[in-house]
Structure formats: structure tokens, C-alpha cells
């Protein structure tokens, strides 16, 4: 019974995190960026308030992660058998989710200040930029799920807002041309 109660509390925490993440969305002030902001710290606190996610590790071993997921221009998720780590990049780094990463490291560990570059997975391996990694914050699976959900909601909201702005621009142009 205790296991079921714990499972339901995790589900409830995730649902709360999704609701908070959806409510925390705000359009980026940069014109034309089409990115939406969300408060990563708030999402992490809501998804797992009991854990201290802010204990950042300087390095993780190269075999501790299997995949790298792009959350946004400032955050990457490193997922593997041994855990999930959030990396807050040192600087904005415009990557897409479909990039193949090439990691530049001096040892068998991936560390703070190491460089990672993105290349197109398809179409000739075009270079997509280079990013400088920050520290690695170990997070819980429900926190990673909440972050992914918030990112998806933010992207959907940004797409809707862009479509609405374009529709309004078309209407203004149509009104301007019909009034002449």
C-alpha cells in the first residue's frame, strides 16, 4: 500500500508541475525569437520538492549518459542508466532537438567548461554551433518529465502566438489595401 501511495504522490507532483509549468510560460522579450520562457527552478521545485536538485556536479563520466536532449537555448538534459542531469549552458546556444552532438573533452569525463558542438543529423553534417557546458545538476525522472512537458507547452504557445501575430498582420494589410 505504501508503494501505491508513493506512486500516486509522484503522479500528483508531476501533474502539479505541469500545471505550474503551463502557468509560468511567458513570451520572450526578443522580437522574432519565438521562444517562450519558463522558470526551470520553479518547475524543479514543484516536481520534486523533497530533493535538493541544486547540488551541481562539476563532471560526469562519459559512460554515465546515453543521450543528450535539447530543452532550449540554455538547457540540456543528459539521460542515462545512472541518472539524469540538467546542464545549464554558460551562454545561450541555439540548438535544435534533431542535432547530433560532438563532445570535445580532455578525459573520460564530461565537465563544466567543456565544449559541445551540434551538427545536423541529416544533410551533410552542417555545423550548428558550439556551446560551453555548465555544471551538471542531478534531477529526478519526474523533474525531467516536468521540464520536457513545460518545454513542449512553451513551444506550442509560441507557435500559437506567432500564428496569431501573422494572422493579425495579414488582416491589417488586407484592411489597408481595401481602404485605398
Buried (B, 14 or more C-beta within 10 A) or exposed (E): EEEEEEEEEBEEBBEBBBEBBBEBBEBBEEEEEBBBBBBBEBBBBBBBEEBEBEEBBEBBEEEBBEEBBBBBBBBBBBBBEEBBBBBBBBEEBEBEEEBEBEEEBEEEBBBBEBEBBBBBEEEEEEEBEBBEBBBBBBBBBBBBBBBBBBBEBBBEBBEEEEEEEEEEEEEEEEEEEEEE
